[in-house]
Amino acid sequence: MDARPRHAEFVKDGAELWVSSVIGGTVTVFDTASQAQKAKIGFEIKGIHPDRVQPVGFEFTADETTAFVALGPANHVAVVNAETYEVEDYILVGRRVWHMAFSPDKTLLFNTNGVSGDVTVIDVARREPIKTIKVGRFPWGAATRP
């Protein structure tokens, strides 16, 4: 695992632990049975300096086949195949995206953008932003209710 871990989550019935590292710019996946590193996911966005890629929060689709990873000052959310650990896409959002939450039906993903003071709403199926909502100063986390 790289420097400055920010978020950790058990998935696949506890078989894996995913940990984001802000300074390292990676997400490390561990096999919980052996405690060994299973994968390290790096992020490269054309035109964005690697120092600006700082993974923080992430969320998984209900079937845990896809992870959405907030990349901090890179101003993008990465879409990661949770079975191959490959980055499939990058979605441009607001400035300094930190955390996110799904709508109760998992069709929308709400991303907090701390520096731009807004929330980007992503259509999960299309992997596209559909709306930006101004919310005030420095939103950091997101939550939805059923």
Summary of the structure (lengths in Angstrom):
residues: 146
radius of gyration: 14.3
end to end distance: 34.2
largest distance: 44.6
contacts: 457
relative contact order: 0.13
helix: 2%
strand: 49%
